[in-house]
């Protein structure tokens, strides 16, 4: 949820109790004002009638007052509420009543004045209209004010956010603008220092990987080349051939591991960013062609069901992903085993025969995981890293001698 929407949400939540309290307050205020105005009017009428009696020594006519009670005296005027039947609506209507006494020609008379009061339903209706109007005006004012304030005050923040979103670690650190708001300046300064540290660490790490890779590869190439020459020369001397084969094999595996580790480092550093829309079916067919010789040598039966599958990713990583999966299914298969491949628009499934594995299949996705014959390698770890990079869901299941790996391109 965006910041401005969150602001509206919390403001609305806090406004609810205020509206309820305000409604009760408005209700009782309208009621008090109604009583005050009515009492003031009745008092004015009482004073006018008393003055009239003093001036004319006569009681008011019945049509000017609500009632005249003979021989009843009240020491002080008093107000009271009463209900009177409204013949038109046939309902009881609230009235305010004022009673006061006048001594006329030696006799006491009580004059009764009444005035219509606002009913509770009338007050509630008026309160509802007032509160609704105020809330509407407040909401409009809040929306306009927050939008204007957000546009001006938060504009530097959104610029910073945009620069961070577009920032790539291989590029130079962005320069953030200075603002009139101290908190944003502190944020920009902290971010700039942090990004500079990350960028420097990335550059140093990349340089180290490239240098280490270059040096390792150079010496490994020398070891392999000389071991190969010695193997050619020592064909007749069986005593040295085994040792030379071990040296050559170890150098070859070390070279492959070095390349794989460098590849993992590049994937982690997001160095593969040339994403394009490509058809995985073509990549899969090409990979099967690459490993066709190894498949034929091991007499593996391949069953495939391939549909068009379009994904948006780096073409190089797509090839690495598919090649590692096919290589894994061939390398860890049985002689005269099988491979079943199914590719749809949503997922890739590769099932193959293989040696029994009693451990946790997820451990095979870790770097240099251990098998019964030693290290299994790093191929599936690379597959896992690529899947995490593109939010693909990876699943590996083993049932006796049946190995199944699934890659879901559109996980739920």
C-alpha positions in Angstrom: 0.0 0.0 0.0 1.4 3.4 -0.9 2.2 6.0 1.7 -0.6 8.4 0.8 -3.2 5.6 0.8 -1.9 4.4 4.2 -2.2 8.0 5.4 -5.9 8.1 4.3 -6.5 4.7 5.8 -5.2 5.5 9.3 -6.8 9.0 9.2 -10.1 7.4 8.4 -9.8 4.9 11.2 -9.0 7.6 13.7 -11.8 9.8 12.4 -14.5 7.1 13.2 -14.4 7.6 17.0 -14.1 11.4 16.5 -17.2 11.3 14.3 -19.2 9.3 16.9 -18.1 11.6 19.7 -18.8 14.6 17.6 -22.2 13.4 16.7 -23.2 13.0 20.4 -21.7 16.4 21.1 -23.6 18.1 18.2 -26.8 16.4 19.3 -26.7 17.7 22.9 -25.5 21.1 21.7 -28.4 21.5 19.3 -30.7 20.3 22.1 -29.2 22.8 24.6 -29.5 25.7 22.1 -33.1 24.7 21.4 -33.9 24.8 25.1 -32.0 28.1 25.6 -33.8 29.8 22.7 -37.2 28.5 23.8 -36.7 29.5 27.4 -35.5 32.9 26.3 -38.6 33.4 24.1 -41.0 32.2 26.9 -39.3 34.5 29.4 -39.6 37.4 27.0 -43.3 36.7 26.7 -43.8 36.4 30.4 -42.1 39.8 31.0 -44.3 41.3 28.3 -47.5 40.0 29.8 -46.4 41.2 33.3 -45.8 44.7 31.9 -49.1 44.5 30.1 -50.9 43.7 33.4 -49.1 46.5 35.2 -50.0 49.0 32.5 -53.6 47.9 31.9 -54.5 46.0 35.1 -56.0 43.3 32.9 -55.3 39.7 32.2 -54.2 38.7 28.7 -56.8 37.2 26.4 -57.0 33.4 26.3 -56.0 33.5 22.6 -52.6 35.0 23.6 -51.7 32.4 26.2 -52.1 28.7 26.4 -53.9 28.5 29.7 -55.0 30.6 32.8 -55.4 28.8 36.1 -57.4 30.6 38.7 -56.5 30.6 42.4 -53.2 29.0 41.9 -50.0 30.7 42.9 -46.3 30.0 42.3 -43.7 31.9 44.2 -41.3 31.7 41.3 -41.8 31.1 37.6 -40.6 27.7 36.5 -40.1 25.7 33.3 -41.1 22.2 32.6 -41.3 19.8 29.6 -44.6 18.4 28.5 -46.1 16.3 25.7 -49.1 17.4 23.8 -51.2 15.5 21.3 -50.8 16.8 17.8 -54.2 16.1 16.2 -52.9 16.3 12.7 -50.3 13.7 13.1 -52.0 11.9 16.0 -48.7 11.8 18.0 -47.4 13.3 21.1 -45.2 16.4 20.5 -42.7 17.8 23.0 -43.4 21.3 24.3 -41.6 23.7 26.7 -43.9 25.1 29.3 -43.5 28.3 31.5 -45.8 28.9 34.5 -45.9 32.1 36.5 -48.4 33.8 38.7 -50.1 37.3 38.6 -52.2 38.8 41.4 -55.2 40.4 39.7 -57.7 42.3 41.9 -56.8 40.3 45.0 -56.9 37.0 43.3 -54.0 34.8 42.1 -53.9 33.6 38.5 -51.3 31.3 37.0 -50.5 32.0 33.4 -49.3 29.0 31.3 -47.1 29.7 28.2 -46.0 26.9 25.9 -43.7 26.7 22.9 -43.0 23.8 20.5 -39.6 22.0 21.1 -37.5 20.2 18.6 -38.1 16.5 18.7 -35.3 14.0 19.3 -35.8 12.7 15.7 -35.5 16.3 14.4 -32.4 16.9 16.4 -30.9 13.6 15.3 -31.7 14.4 11.7 -30.1 17.9 12.0 -27.1 16.3 13.7 -26.7 13.8 10.9 -26.9 16.5 8.2 -24.3 18.7 10.0 -21.9 15.8 10.7 -22.2 14.5 7.1 -21.6 18.0 5.7 -18.6 18.5 8.0 -17.1 15.1 7.3 -17.5 15.6 3.5 -15.9 19.0 3.7 -13.1 17.7 5.9 -12.5 14.7 3.6 -12.3 16.9 0.5 -10.0 19.3 2.3 -7.8 16.4 3.6 -7.5 14.8 0.2 -6.5 18.1 -1.5 -4.2 19.0 1.4 -2.5 15.7 1.6 -2.0 15.4 -2.2 -0.5 18.9 -2.3 1.7 18.3 0.8 2.7 14.9 -0.5 3.6 16.3 -3.9 5.8 19.0 -2.4 7.3 17.5 0.8 7.7 13.9 -0.4 9.0 14.7 -3.9 12.7 14.4 -2.8 11.9 11.1 -1.2 10.4 9.7 -4.4 13.3 11.0 -6.4 15.7 9.1 -4.1 13.5 6.0 -4.3 13.6 6.2 -8.1 17.4 6.5 -8.2 17.8 3.5 -5.8 15.3 1.4 -7.9 17.3 2.1 -11.1 20.7 1.7 -9.5 22.8 -1.2 -10.7 25.8 -2.3 -8.7 28.0 -2.3 -11.8 27.3 1.4 -12.3 28.6 4.5 -10.5 26.9 5.5 -7.2 24.1 8.0 -7.9 24.3 11.5 -6.5 21.3 12.5 -4.4 19.9 16.1 -4.4 20.0 18.2 -1.3 16.6 19.2 0.1 15.3 21.7 2.7 14.2 18.7 4.9 16.9 17.5 7.3 15.5 14.0 7.6 15.7 13.5 3.8 19.2 14.9 3.7 20.3 12.4 6.4 18.6 9.6 4.5 20.3 10.6 1.2 23.7 10.9 2.9 23.3 7.5 4.6 22.2 5.8 1.4 25.1 7.3 -0.6 27.6 6.1 1.9 26.0 2.7 2.0 25.8 2.3 -1.8 29.4 3.5 -2.1 30.5 0.8 0.4 28.5 -1.8 -1.5 29.8 -0.7 -4.8 33.4 -0.7 -3.6 33.0 -4.2 -2.1 31.4 -5.5 -5.3 34.3 -4.1 -7.4 36.9 -5.5 -5.1 35.1 -8.9 -5.0 34.8 -8.9 -8.8 38.5 -8.0 -9.3 39.5 -10.7 -6.8 37.3 -13.3 -8.6 38.7 -12.4 -12.0 42.3 -12.3 -10.8 41.9 -15.6 -8.9 40.1 -17.2 -11.9 42.8 -16.0 -14.3 45.7 -17.3 -12.1 44.0 -20.6 -11.3 43.0 -21.2 -14.9 46.6 -20.4 -16.1 48.2 -22.9 -13.7 45.6 -25.5 -14.2 46.1 -25.3 -18.0 49.8 -25.8 -17.5 49.2 -28.8 -15.2 46.7 -30.4 -17.7 49.0 -29.7 -20.7 52.1 -31.2 -19.1 50.1 -34.1 -17.6 48.8 -34.8 -21.0 52.3 -34.8 -22.5 53.5 -37.2 -19.8 50.6 -39.5 -20.4 51.5 -39.6 -24.1 55.2 -40.4 -23.3 54.5 -42.9 -20.5 52.1 -45.2 -22.3 54.6 -48.0 -22.0 55.4 -47.5 -18.3 52.3 -48.6 -16.5 53.7 -47.6 -13.1 53.3 -43.9 -13.8 50.1 -43.9 -15.8 47.8 -44.2 -12.8 49.4 -41.3 -11.0 49.4 -39.2 -14.1 45.7 -40.0 -14.7 44.9 -38.9 -11.2 46.7 -35.6 -11.7 45.0 -35.0 -15.0 41.6 -35.9 -13.6 42.0 -33.7 -10.5 43.2 -30.8 -12.6 40.2 -31.2 -14.9 37.7 -31.3 -12.0 39.4 -28.4 -10.3 39.1 -26.4 -13.5 35.4 -27.2 -13.8 34.8 -26.2 -10.2 36.7 -23.0 -10.7 34.5 -22.1 -13.7 31.4 -23.0 -11.8 32.3 -21.0 -8.7 33.1 -18.0 -11.0 29.7 -18.5 -12.6 27.9 -18.6 -9.3 29.7 -15.4 -8.2 28.6 -13.7 -11.5 25.0 -14.8 -10.9 25.0 -13.5 -7.3 26.4 -10.2 -8.5 23.6 -9.8 -11.1 26.0 -9.6 -14.0 23.6 -11.4 -16.3 21.0 -8.7 -17.1 20.4 -9.0 -20.9 16.9 -10.5 -20.5 15.1 -11.3 -23.6 11.9 -13.3 -24.5 13.1 -16.7 -25.7 11.6 -20.1 -26.3 13.0 -22.7 -23.9 11.9 -25.5 -26.3 14.7 -24.5 -28.7 17.3 -24.3 -25.9 16.2 -27.8 -24.6 16.4 -29.4 -28.1 19.9 -27.9 -28.6 21.0 -29.2 -25.2 19.8 -32.7 -26.0 21.8 -32.6 -29.2 24.9 -31.6 -27.2 24.6 -34.5 -24.9 23.4 -37.0 -27.5 26.7 -38.8 -27.7 26.9 -39.4 -24.0 23.3 -40.5 -24.0 24.0 -43.0 -26.8 27.1 -44.3 -25.1 25.2 -45.1 -21.9 22.3 -46.5 -23.9 19.8 -44.2 -22.2 16.2 -44.1 -23.6 14.9 -40.5 -23.9 11.2 -39.8 -24.0 10.2 -36.2 -24.5 7.1 -34.2 -24.7 8.0 -30.6 -25.6 5.7 -27.7 -26.0 6.4 -24.0 -26.6 7.5 -22.3 -23.4 8.3 -18.6 -23.5 10.3 -17.1 -20.6 11.9 -13.7 -20.1 15.5 -14.2 -19.0 19.1 -14.0 -20.0 19.8 -16.3 -23.0 23.2 -17.4 -21.5 21.6 -18.3 -18.2 18.8 -20.2 -19.9 21.4 -22.3 -21.7 23.3 -23.0 -18.4 20.1 -23.9 -16.6 19.0 -26.4 -19.2 22.5 -27.8 -19.8 23.0 -28.5 -16.1 19.7 -30.2 -15.8 20.3 -32.5 -18.8 23.9 -33.1 -17.8 22.7 -34.1 -14.3 20.1 -36.5 -15.6 22.7 -38.1 -17.9 25.7 -38.1 -15.5 23.8 -39.6 -12.5 21.8 -42.1 -14.6 22.1 -45.9 -14.9 23.5 -47.8 -17.8 20.5 -48.5 -20.1 18.4 -46.2 -18.0 15.8 -43.7 -19.1 15.1 -39.9 -19.2 11.6 -38.5 -19.5 11.3 -34.8 -20.4 8.1 -32.8 -20.3 8.1 -29.1 -21.1 4.9 -27.0 -21.0 4.2 -23.3 -20.9 4.3 -23.4 -17.0 6.9 -25.9 -16.1 9.8 -28.2 -17.0 9.9 -31.7 -15.7 12.9 -34.1 -16.0 12.6 -37.6 -14.7 15.4 -40.1 -14.9 16.6 -43.4 -13.4 19.5 -43.2 -11.0 21.2 -44.8 -8.0 19.3 -45.0 -4.8 19.6 -42.0 -2.6 18.4 -42.2 1.1 19.1 -38.6 2.1 17.2 -35.4 1.7 16.9 -34.5 -2.0 17.1 -30.8 -1.1 20.7 -31.4 0.0 21.6 -32.2 -3.6 20.8 -28.5 -4.5 23.6 -27.3 -2.2 27.1 -26.6 -3.3 29.4 -29.6 -3.3 26.8 -31.8 -1.7 28.1 -35.3 -0.7 27.0 -38.5 -2.3 28.0 -42.1 -1.8 30.8 -41.6 -4.4 32.0 -38.3 -3.0 31.1 -34.8 -4.1 28.2 -34.6 -6.5 29.3 -31.2 -7.8 27.9 -27.8 -8.1 25.6 -28.1 -11.2 22.3 -28.2 -9.3 23.5 -25.4 -7.0 23.8 -23.2 -10.2 20.4 -24.3 -11.3 19.0 -23.3 -7.9 20.7 -19.9 -8.0 19.3 -19.2 -11.5 15.8 -20.2 -10.3 16.0 -17.9 -7.3 17.2 -15.1 -9.6 14.1 -15.3 -11.8 11.6 -16.4 -9.0 11.2 -19.9 -10.5 10.1 -22.7 -8.1 12.5 -25.6 -8.0 11.5 -29.1 -6.8 13.6 -32.3 -6.5 12.1 -35.6 -5.5 13.6 -39.1 -5.3 11.6 -42.3 -5.0 13.9 -45.4 -4.8 15.8 -45.3 -8.2 13.5 -42.6 -9.7 14.8 -39.0 -9.7 12.4 -36.2 -10.7 13.2 -32.4 -10.9 10.6 -29.7 -11.7 11.1 -26.1 -12.5 7.9 -24.0 -12.3 8.2 -20.8 -14.3 4.9 -19.4 -13.0 4.7 -20.5 -9.4 1.4 -19.9 -7.5 
